């Protein structure tokens, strides 16, 4: 059990950082100090009390990341309720299901998403509140929430006649073993499951992050990944709020152009991202430089190459604000070419590993200790790892973990819970890989996506796709098996195609050449039979993994 109590961490932080800025909606310029966040939490607690919300009741939360999303989350857990964050990319039917399955009694949502939901399909919801201004959007028949909200100011004034202040901060006494969060996984294999995370699970992640020396009181942090995802929620929100850092919530689609402008303005001290965003910056910003004839020639000259790499590194660091200690990449596997290049130019980045069921962190290395191909060492003293193979250092097997961060189970789903744990209590991640003697993890692929060749060889489509995506005019790819052969579905990089004046009718011929090139790069049993053009980008989860199950019968 983690020594620090999860709720107490925030009780102490709000007191210690009362006057410091806490949350800013970057695109709207709305800000809250830690004291103002604590005051908003107190108002919501009065609402909960007046509506007789009990400890352990579920509060659903869905909408674009903003300050009130964060305030709602913190108000729920510090009251002793269970927060149910829902990814805003889920379709309305999935949202209805999650609200009902979780037995949520209140819903906090953006006005736009509320317009897509049908109140008769979530009949057990007592009240719906806007993430724009906390007004009541809907109340169940017999409820008097709208009337109550009109008297909330007077109730607040009556309870705190001299105003709400530091000495009033006192949150729920809740043991760390209690569930505080129900996180419904996005998943790439079908319907989501409700992951039950305890205060201990989240405290394990937060207290470990605090030991890394990456974020301090007064630091600035730019959040551009969806907070309803465990990775972003923990490290873009829970950790900064625990140490007294200032979170800027982007609130826009994180295109390279928008992100680079925001980096320049915010100048974050730590950057958390997913591979897709770094890969896009690499393609748009770095590759054009490397492909210049003069640069290509210069890179073949000893000593001069190091100077050029240093210039590229400085330009990239400056473009990302210039003040960050490290870029942490997580959520999915990163393209090996991008990884190798960033490592070669000594760019301060690292790749971690986790899953929602661990809230999320399993392994991490600092950028100084990072080894390309790995995703860090298992968290010392908090987590343990084993590989389900006879030779875990050389023979690929399923990665299995146990420790402080591992979930309690899936909500109301004993069958799924029993299936994901081994008989001796290890969590089966579904990822395949090896470890080294320092318990550094090397992932090869997902057990559900692995293809068994006719000769009995294990084929990891993600490894072939990483090589395909480095070939000319390919934006993204998906390797599937059809009639015993490997077929690559490819969505072309139309921006580059149009920029170079190539006709779209020439793409099949270009892909034939790419087919020749990819088959030079893979093992004989991994040879691709054909490349087929796909008309649109592949549908993805919020952490930007392709939803493979949608294309298995293409």
Secondary structure as UniProt FT lines:
FT   HELIX           6..16
FT   TURN            17..19
FT   STRAND          21..25
FT   TURN            26..29
FT   STRAND          30..33
FT   HELIX           34..50
FT   TURN            51..52
FT   TURN            55..56
FT   STRAND          58..62
FT   HELIX           67..79
FT   STRAND          82..86
FT   TURN            88..89
FT   HELIX           92..102
FT   STRAND          104..109
FT   HELIX           111..114
FT   TURN            115..116
FT   HELIX           119..122
FT   TURN            123..124
FT   STRAND          127..130
FT   TURN            131..133
FT   STRAND          136..139
FT   TURN            141..142
FT   HELIX           145..150
FT   HELIX           152..159
FT   TURN            160..162
FT   HELIX           166..168
FT   TURN            176..177
FT   STRAND          179..184
FT   STRAND          194..198
FT   HELIX           199..210
FT   TURN            211..213
FT   TURN            217..218
FT   STRAND          220..223
FT   TURN            227..228
FT   HELIX           230..232
FT   HELIX           233..238
FT   HELIX           239..243
FT   STRAND          246..249
FT   HELIX           256..266
FT   STRAND          270..273
FT   HELIX           275..281
FT   HELIX           282..286
FT   HELIX           287..290
FT   HELIX           293..298
FT   TURN            299..300
FT   TURN            302..303
FT   HELIX           304..319
FT   TURN            320..321
FT   STRAND          327..329
FT   HELIX           336..344
FT   TURN            345..346
FT   STRAND          349..351
FT   STRAND          353..355
FT   HELIX           356..358
FT   STRAND          360..364
FT   TURN            367..369
FT   TURN            372..373
FT   STRAND          377..378
FT   TURN            380..382
FT   STRAND          383..388
FT   TURN            392..394
FT   STRAND          397..403
FT   TURN            404..405
FT   STRAND          409..410
FT   TURN            411..412
FT   HELIX           414..420
FT   TURN            423..424
FT   STRAND          427..435
FT   TURN            437..438
FT   STRAND          440..446
FT   TURN            447..449
FT   STRAND          451..452
FT   TURN            454..455
FT   STRAND          458..459
FT   HELIX           461..468
FT   TURN            469..470
FT   TURN            472..473
FT   STRAND          474..482
FT   TURN            483..484
FT   STRAND          485..492
FT   HELIX           494..499
FT   TURN            500..501
FT   HELIX           504..506
FT   HELIX           507..521
FT   HELIX           524..526
FT   STRAND          528..533
FT   TURN            542..543
FT   HELIX           548..551
FT   TURN            552..553
//
